[in-house]
Amino acid sequence: MKKRILLSVATTTLLLAGCSSHTKDDHNINVSLPTEAKADKLDAQGYDAAMPVYSAVYDSLVQYDKKKGIKAGLADRWKVDNAGKEYEFHLKDNVKFSDGSKLDAKAVKFSIERAKKMNKETTVETLKQLDQVVVKDSHTVQIILKQPSNQVLNELTQVRPLRIMSPHAVEGGKVDGKFKKAIGTGAFVVDKAGKEKTTMKPNKYYNHEHPVKYDLSFQTIEDGDSRNSAIQSGSVDISGGSLGMLSDQQLKQDKKNKDLTIEDRPSTVSHFMAFNPDHKTLKDDKIREAISKAINTNQLSDQHMRGIFQKDVQFVNDKNQQQHDYNIKDTEKILKEEGYQKNHNGIYEKDGKPLSFNLVIQTAEFPNWKDKAEQVQDQLKKAGIELKIKTLDSQSYYDTLWTKKDFDLIFYRTYSDALMPYNFMNSVFKNSDGKSGVLANDKVLSEKLDAYPKKINRDEQQQAMDDIFKHFNRSYYGVPIAYPNETFVTSHKIESFKFSGLTDAPIDYKHLKVKQ
């Protein structure tokens, strides 16, 4: 993918100076994005646009709250019957889409059926198990499944592909109609969609015709230094988290700027290193164990890391997360037992082939990964393992992960909030259609993940996840490298910033206060 904005700090400063008229508009809030917004492809049931953009336009039936669990969204109440096979939702009154049409059960039915139609190969349980969507009356809709699933409410909270879109957004209002423009019930409507900048205007029908009092712009800034320069100069008003992470060094710099505010919140996201399940050498769990034990996570993070999941993740506790074991002597012992011996360069080799791997990372979204990758490289070298770092742009990185699978080792992040831990593990570690998962090839783990959604009882769910974690940890499928917080930097124009609680849609637009 061609990089849209990848500038040196000096160049960015000059560019921003030439755009000073925009920074004086106190009613426009500029938000950074590490990737192109692609708002012209903002189909609520698709995966084409940048994740933080969806929530500006589309609302969800229910919302996720880390403390309260599932809470009201477009639906003010719901119930689950027939042992987890029937989900019934009652919609709020007098909610309108941005074109003035009313939200009703038919629009919900359209959205869910369109998601099913568009995503035939999906890991989303709601779509996999969907039997039918039934309109009981204008404000009541049922989602009926073929098999019980405990994932429906969790999946409905997410930014895609189950947010609610007006049928008027597609040609003919048909489930398989061609997408025309984004029409949702959220705070904004798309004004102009551009590669470098996307502008949005308030939805006049939002919040019972009490719209927000500011305009919104998403500005594509792929480079971390340019992103930080933009927030320092005031041309960007909100950055950080999924809006474009900033490095630890940049955050230290920002804390010294009296015009900036640092917002720091606990997260459910983790960063970890994973293995290619199709790599001949890395299929051996002993080699994965040897690599894992050669990495000193205490040098990578100031937090004590136990497994790849943070403590605030649902079902995670001290008993089911294996403490990371750094033991370079064990690494050397394992490698020698596997038939490896050190060559004249100090690298272990077998049958004349050195133990050498490539590690794929990207820094557009995760600037801290460069330093951590170099630390891992140095640690593995001391253990006799060669590591070559390959840094890709964001699009190439995801193509490599999901499609090409052209990596040996890769840095990745867990999903977040209600998608954790099951949806994430199901998406990347489970085998599908006789093929290996994205980051694992394990029949037993896949069977355990397949069985989990049918567990309706909370105690049974905990027991099942304990079992899944135990198997996962013993197989060494991931090495934790960071437990990051949700950290955002806001400009002097922001009077009050509230984290939404959803990592992929971090801004609570309704409660965002802008200085007048």
C-alpha positions in Angstrom: 0.0 0.0 0.0 1.3 3.5 -0.8 1.9 5.4 2.3 -0.3 8.4 2.6 1.5 10.6 5.1 5.0 9.5 6.0 6.9 12.6 6.7 10.0 13.7 8.7 9.3 15.8 11.8 10.7 18.9 10.1 8.5 18.4 7.0 5.4 17.8 9.1 6.1 21.0 11.0 6.2 23.0 7.8 3.1 21.4 6.5 1.2 22.1 9.7 2.4 25.7 9.7 0.7 26.1 6.3 -2.6 24.8 7.7 -2.8 27.1 10.6 -6.3 28.3 9.6 -7.6 24.8 10.4 -6.1 24.8 13.9 -8.0 28.0 14.8 -11.4 26.3 14.2 -12.4 25.5 17.7 -15.5 23.6 16.5 -13.5 21.1 14.5 -11.8 18.2 16.3 -8.9 16.5 14.5 -8.3 12.9 15.3 -5.2 11.0 14.1 -5.4 7.6 12.4 -2.4 5.3 11.7 -4.1 4.0 8.6 -6.4 5.4 5.9 -10.0 6.0 7.1 -11.6 4.6 3.9 -14.9 6.2 4.9 -16.2 5.8 1.3 -16.2 2.0 2.1 -17.9 2.4 5.5 -20.4 -0.4 5.1 -21.4 -1.4 8.7 -21.4 -5.0 7.7 -18.0 -4.9 6.0 -14.3 -4.8 7.1 -12.9 -2.3 4.7 -12.7 1.0 6.7 -10.5 1.8 9.7 -11.9 0.4 12.9 -12.2 3.7 14.9 -14.3 5.3 12.1 -17.3 2.9 12.4 -18.4 4.1 15.8 -18.6 7.7 14.7 -21.4 6.7 12.3 -22.9 3.5 13.6 -24.3 2.4 16.9 -24.6 -1.1 18.4 -27.6 -2.9 19.7 -25.9 -3.3 23.1 -22.7 -1.9 24.6 -19.8 -3.4 26.5 -18.9 -2.1 30.0 -15.9 -3.8 31.7 -17.5 -3.4 35.2 -21.2 -3.8 34.4 -21.0 -6.3 31.5 -23.5 -5.8 28.7 -25.6 -2.6 28.8 -28.2 -0.9 26.7 -27.4 0.5 23.3 -30.0 0.8 20.5 -31.9 -1.9 22.4 -33.1 -0.9 25.9 -33.8 -4.4 27.0 -33.3 -8.0 25.8 -33.8 -11.6 26.9 -32.2 -15.0 26.1 -34.5 -18.1 25.8 -34.3 -21.7 24.7 -31.0 -22.4 26.3 -29.1 -19.7 24.4 -30.7 -20.2 21.0 -33.1 -17.2 20.9 -32.1 -13.6 21.6 -34.9 -11.0 21.7 -34.2 -7.3 21.6 -36.6 -4.4 22.2 -35.5 -1.2 20.5 -35.5 2.3 22.0 -38.3 4.6 20.9 -37.8 7.6 18.6 -34.3 6.8 17.3 -33.6 8.0 13.8 -31.0 7.4 11.2 -29.0 10.3 9.8 -31.3 10.5 6.8 -34.3 11.0 9.1 -35.8 7.5 8.7 -36.8 5.7 11.9 -34.8 2.9 13.5 -37.0 -0.2 13.5 -36.8 -4.0 13.7 -36.7 -4.3 9.9 -33.5 -2.2 9.9 -32.0 -4.6 12.5 -33.0 -7.6 10.5 -31.5 -6.1 7.3 -28.2 -5.3 9.0 -27.7 -8.8 10.5 -28.8 -10.6 7.4 -26.5 -8.4 5.3 -23.6 -9.3 7.6 -24.4 -12.9 7.1 -24.6 -12.5 3.3 -21.3 -10.5 3.1 -19.3 -12.7 5.5 -19.7 -16.3 4.4 -16.4 -17.3 5.8 -16.4 -15.9 9.3 -15.4 -16.7 12.8 -18.2 -14.6 14.2 -20.4 -17.0 16.2 -23.6 -15.0 15.7 -23.3 -15.3 11.9 -22.0 -18.9 11.9 -24.9 -20.1 14.0 -27.6 -17.7 12.6 -30.8 -19.5 11.6 -33.2 -16.6 11.1 -33.9 -13.0 12.1 -37.6 -12.5 13.1 -39.4 -9.2 13.2 -42.1 -9.6 16.0 -43.2 -5.9 15.7 -41.7 -2.6 14.7 -39.7 -2.4 17.9 -39.0 -6.1 18.7 -36.6 -8.4 16.8 -35.3 -11.9 17.5 -32.0 -13.5 16.5 -32.6 -17.2 16.3 -29.6 -19.6 16.2 -29.2 -23.1 15.0 -27.1 -24.0 18.1 -26.7 -22.3 21.5 -24.0 -19.6 21.7 -22.8 -17.5 24.6 -21.1 -15.1 22.2 -24.0 -13.1 20.7 -24.2 -10.2 23.1 -20.4 -9.9 23.2 -20.2 -9.8 19.4 -23.0 -7.3 19.0 -21.0 -4.7 21.1 -18.1 -4.6 18.6 -17.4 -2.0 15.8 -18.0 -4.5 13.0 -19.7 -6.3 11.3 -23.0 -6.2 13.4 -23.6 -2.5 13.9 -26.9 -1.2 12.7 -27.2 0.5 9.3 -30.2 1.8 7.4 -31.4 -0.2 4.4 -31.3 3.2 2.6 -27.5 2.9 2.6 -27.6 0.3 -0.2 -29.1 0.2 -3.6 -32.8 -0.9 -3.5 -32.6 -1.5 0.3 -31.7 -5.1 -0.5 -29.6 -7.3 1.8 -27.1 -7.9 -1.1 -27.5 -4.4 -2.5 -24.4 -2.3 -3.5 -23.3 0.0 -0.8 -24.0 3.7 -1.5 -23.2 5.8 1.6 -23.0 5.4 5.3 -26.3 5.9 7.1 -26.3 5.2 10.8 -27.7 6.5 14.1 -24.3 7.6 15.4 -23.1 11.1 16.2 -21.7 11.9 12.7 -22.3 11.7 9.0 -19.5 11.5 6.5 -18.9 14.8 4.8 -15.8 14.2 2.6 -13.9 11.0 2.4 -10.2 11.4 1.5 -7.0 9.4 1.5 -5.2 11.9 3.8 -8.2 13.4 5.6 -11.9 12.5 6.1 -14.3 15.1 7.5 -17.5 14.5 9.3 -20.5 16.7 10.3 -22.9 16.2 13.2 -25.9 13.9 12.6 -28.8 16.3 13.3 -31.0 13.4 14.4 -28.5 12.0 16.9 -29.5 11.7 20.6 -33.2 12.5 19.9 -32.2 15.5 17.8 -29.6 16.8 20.3 -26.5 16.6 18.1 -22.9 17.1 19.2 -21.6 20.6 18.9 -18.4 20.0 16.9 -17.2 18.7 13.6 -14.8 15.8 13.3 -11.9 15.0 11.1 -9.8 11.9 10.8 -6.3 12.6 9.6 -4.1 9.8 8.2 -0.7 9.9 9.8 1.1 6.6 9.5 4.5 7.7 11.0 4.8 7.9 14.8 7.1 10.9 14.8 4.8 12.8 12.4 1.9 11.9 14.6 3.5 13.2 17.7 4.6 16.4 15.9 1.0 16.9 14.9 -0.3 16.6 18.5 2.5 18.8 19.7 1.7 21.6 17.2 -2.0 21.4 17.9 -3.1 20.3 14.4 -4.3 17.1 15.9 -6.5 17.1 19.0 -6.7 13.5 19.9 -4.1 10.7 19.4 -3.1 7.5 21.0 -4.4 4.0 21.4 -6.1 2.6 18.3 -6.0 6.2 16.9 -2.2 5.8 16.6 -0.1 4.7 19.5 2.8 6.9 20.6 6.1 5.6 21.9 7.1 5.8 25.5 9.7 8.5 24.7 7.1 10.6 22.8 4.7 10.4 25.7 7.4 11.6 28.1 7.8 14.6 25.8 4.1 15.2 25.6 3.8 15.2 29.4 6.1 18.3 29.5 3.8 20.2 27.2 1.3 22.3 29.3 -1.1 22.5 26.3 -1.5 18.7 26.3 -3.3 16.3 28.5 -2.4 12.6 28.9 -5.4 10.2 29.5 -4.3 6.8 30.8 -6.7 3.9 31.2 -6.3 0.2 31.9 -6.6 -2.0 28.9 -7.6 -5.6 28.0 -5.1 -5.7 25.1 -1.8 -7.4 25.2 1.1 -7.5 22.7 2.8 -10.8 22.1 5.1 -12.7 19.8 3.6 -15.6 17.9 4.9 -18.4 15.7 4.0 -19.5 12.1 2.3 -22.9 12.6 3.3 -24.0 9.1 7.0 -23.4 9.7 8.8 -26.8 9.7 11.0 -26.1 12.7 8.5 -24.1 14.7 5.9 -26.9 14.6 8.0 -28.5 17.3 6.7 -27.2 20.7 10.2 -27.8 22.2 11.7 -25.2 19.8 8.9 -22.8 20.7 9.6 -23.4 24.4 13.4 -22.9 23.9 12.7 -19.5 22.1 10.2 -18.5 24.8 12.6 -19.2 27.6 15.4 -17.2 25.9 13.3 -14.0 26.2 13.6 -11.9 29.3 10.2 -10.2 29.5 11.3 -8.2 32.5 13.6 -6.2 30.2 10.8 -5.6 27.7 8.3 -4.2 30.2 8.1 -2.8 33.7 5.0 -5.0 34.3 5.1 -8.6 35.5 3.7 -10.7 32.7 1.9 -13.9 33.2 0.9 -15.4 29.8 -0.4 -13.3 26.9 -3.6 -12.1 28.6 -4.0 -9.1 31.0 -5.6 -9.6 34.3 -8.7 -7.6 33.4 -9.6 -10.0 30.6 -12.8 -12.1 31.4 -12.1 -15.5 32.9 -8.4 -14.7 33.5 -6.9 -15.3 36.9 -3.6 -16.1 38.6 -4.3 -19.8 38.5 -4.8 -20.1 34.7 -2.1 -17.9 33.5 1.4 -19.5 33.3 4.2 -17.2 34.6 6.7 -16.5 31.9 9.8 -18.5 32.6 13.1 -16.9 31.5 15.8 -19.5 31.7 18.6 -19.4 29.1 20.2 -22.5 30.5 17.0 -24.4 29.8 17.0 -23.0 26.2 20.5 -24.4 25.6 19.6 -27.7 27.2 16.5 -28.1 25.0 18.3 -27.2 21.8 21.1 -29.7 22.5 18.6 -32.4 23.2 17.0 -31.6 19.9 20.3 -32.1 18.1 21.6 -28.6 17.7 25.2 -27.5 18.3 26.7 -24.0 18.2 28.7 -23.1 15.0 31.7 -20.8 14.9 29.4 -17.7 14.9 27.8 -18.8 18.2 24.5 -19.8 16.5 22.9 -23.2 17.0 22.6 -25.2 13.9 21.5 -28.7 12.8 22.4 -30.6 9.6 24.3 -27.5 8.5 21.3 -25.2 8.9 21.5 -22.4 11.5 18.6 -21.7 13.8 17.6 -18.4 12.1 14.2 -16.8 11.9 12.6 -13.6 10.5 10.4 -11.5 12.8 7.7 -9.4 11.2 6.6 -6.2 12.8 4.9 -2.9 11.9 5.5 0.5 13.5 2.6 2.6 12.0 0.2 1.4 14.7 2.7 0.2 17.2 5.9 2.4 17.3 7.2 0.7 20.5 7.5 -2.6 18.6 10.8 -1.6 17.0 12.6 -1.2 20.3 11.1 -4.4 21.7 12.0 -6.4 18.5 15.6 -5.2 18.8 15.7 -6.3 22.5 14.3 -9.7 21.6 16.8 -9.9 18.7 19.7 -9.3 21.2 18.4 -11.7 23.8 18.0 -14.5 21.3 21.4 -13.9 19.9 22.9 -14.4 23.4 21.0 -17.7 23.4 22.4 -18.8 20.1 19.4 -18.0 17.9 19.6 -15.6 15.0 16.7 -13.2 14.4 16.2 -10.9 11.4 13.7 -8.1 11.9 11.4 -7.2 8.9 9.4 -4.0 9.3 6.4 -3.6 7.0 3.8 -0.9 6.4 0.5 -1.6 7.9 -1.3 -3.0 4.9 1.6 -5.3 4.0 1.8 -6.4 7.6 -1.8 -7.6 7.7 -1.5 -9.2 4.2 1.5 -11.1 5.5 -0.3 -12.2 8.7 -3.7 -13.2 7.2 -3.0 -14.1 3.6 0.6 -14.7 2.6 1.7 -16.0 6.0 5.3 -15.0 5.0 6.7 -14.9 8.5 8.5 -17.1 11.0 7.8 -15.0 14.1 5.4 -12.1 14.3 4.4 -9.4 16.8 0.7 -9.2 17.2 -1.9 -7.8 19.6 -4.8 -9.5 21.2 -8.3 -8.3 20.6 -10.0 -6.4 23.4 -13.0 -6.1 25.7 -15.9 -8.4 25.0 -14.0 -10.2 22.3 -11.7 -11.5 24.9 -10.6 -14.2 25.3 -12.7 -16.6 23.3 -13.3 -14.6 20.1 -9.7 -13.7 19.8 -8.4 -17.2 20.4 -11.1 -18.6 18.0 -10.0 -16.2 15.3 -6.3 -16.8 15.3 -5.5 -20.1 17.1 -8.3 -22.5 15.9 -8.0 -24.7 12.8 -10.6 -24.2 10.1 -11.7 -26.4 7.2 -8.9 -28.8 7.7 -6.3 -26.0 7.6 -4.1 -24.7 10.4 -5.2 -21.6 12.3 -3.4 -18.3 11.7 -1.1 -18.8 14.7 -1.5 -22.4 15.7 -2.1 -25.9 14.3 -3.6 -27.8 17.2 -6.5 -30.2 16.8 -7.1 -30.6 20.6 -7.1 -26.8 21.1 -9.4 -26.4 18.2 -11.9 -28.9 19.6 -11.8 -27.2 23.0 -12.5 -23.8 21.3 -15.3 -25.3 19.2 -17.0 -26.6 22.3 -16.8 -23.4 24.4 -19.7 -21.3 22.8 -22.2 -23.9 23.8 -21.4 -23.4 27.5 -24.3 -21.3 28.8 -23.6 -21.7 32.5 -21.1 -19.3 33.9 -19.2 -21.9 36.0 -19.0 -24.2 33.0 -17.6 -21.3 30.9 -14.9 -20.6 33.5 -13.9 -24.3 33.7 -13.8 -24.6 29.9 -11.6 -21.5 29.7 -9.3 -22.7 32.4 -8.8 -25.9 30.4 -8.2 -23.9 27.2 -5.6 -21.7 28.9 -3.8 -24.7 30.4 -3.4 -26.4 27.0 -2.4 -23.1 25.3 0.2 -22.3 27.9 1.8 -25.7 27.8 2.1 -25.5 24.0 4.0 -22.2 24.0 2.0 -20.5 21.3 2.8 -17.0 22.4 5.4 -14.9 24.3 4.1 -11.8 26.0 6.0 -8.6 25.2 3.8 -5.9 26.7 0.6 -5.1 28.6 -0.1 -1.6 27.3 -2.6 0.8 28.8 -5.1 2.8 26.7 -3.1 6.0 26.6 -4.4 9.1 24.7 -3.0 12.6 24.3 -5.5 15.5 23.9 -5.0 19.1 22.9 -6.0 22.3 24.8 -9.3 22.3 22.7 -10.6 19.2 24.6 -12.2 20.1 27.9 -13.2 16.6 28.8 -12.2 13.2 27.2 -13.9 10.0 28.2 -12.6 6.7 27.1 -15.5 4.7 25.7 -14.3 1.5 27.2 -14.0 -0.1 23.7 -10.4 -0.3 22.5 -11.3 -0.2 18.8 -13.7 2.7 19.2 -12.1 4.7 22.0 -13.9 8.1 21.8 -17.2 8.6 23.6 -18.5 11.3 21.2 -21.6 12.0 23.2 -19.6 12.9 26.3 -16.6 14.5 24.6 -16.6 18.2 25.7 -14.9 20.8 23.5 -13.9 24.2 24.8 -16.2 26.9 23.4 
